[in-house]
Amino acid sequence: MNTEKLNIKDLVTIGIFAVVYFVVMFGSGMIGIVPILFLIWPTLLGIIASTIVMLFMAKVPKAWALF
């Protein structure tokens, strides 16, 4: 893992991935309106959102970038 500090490019990338993550979370959360699909929502979000998080960690491999 790279121990350098976060620079502006990294912060912009973090912001873009955060927006994409929240849009996906909101979009998949819309299936929670249907009561039976509310039970499937955490699994679906875990599958979809984990892909976004893994792509983010591959793009910005620095300490504390995820937090």
N, C-alpha and C positions, 0 to 999 in steps of 0.2 A: 504494500500500500504506500502511496506517495505521501510524504510527510510535509510537503510544502503547504503554505497557507492558501486559502481560497482567494482567487482573484475575481475581477469583474466578469470575465467570460464564464467562470464557474457559477457565479451567482445568477447570471442570466439564464444559464442552463437549468439551474435548480428551480428558478421561477417558472420556466416553461414546462418542466416536468411536473411541478406542483399543480399548475393549471390543468394539464392533461389528466392528472390523477383525479382531481376533484370533479372534472367534467365526466370522466368515466364512472366515478363513484355516484354521482348524481344520476347519470343515465341508467346505470344498473339498479339504482335505488327506486327508480320508477316502477319496477316490477313488484315492489313491495305493496303497491296499491291493491293488487289482487291478493286476498288473504292467504291462499294456499301457496302462492309463490313467495310470500314473505319468508317462509321457512327455507327456501332455496337460495335466497339472496346472499347470505354470507359466503356460501360455497362459490357461487358465481363471481362475486366480487374478489374473493381470494385468488381465483384462477386468472381473472382478467388483470387485476391490479398488481399481482405479483410479477407479471410479465413487464409491466411498466416500471416497477421498482428495479427489476434486474437490468433492464436496459439503462436506467438512470445510473445505477452503480457501475455499470461497465463504461459509461460515458464520463463520469466524474469519480475516479477511484482515489479520492482523498479522504482523510480522516474527518469525521463530523459532517460530511456532506449530506448524509441522510437526515441528520437531526437539525 
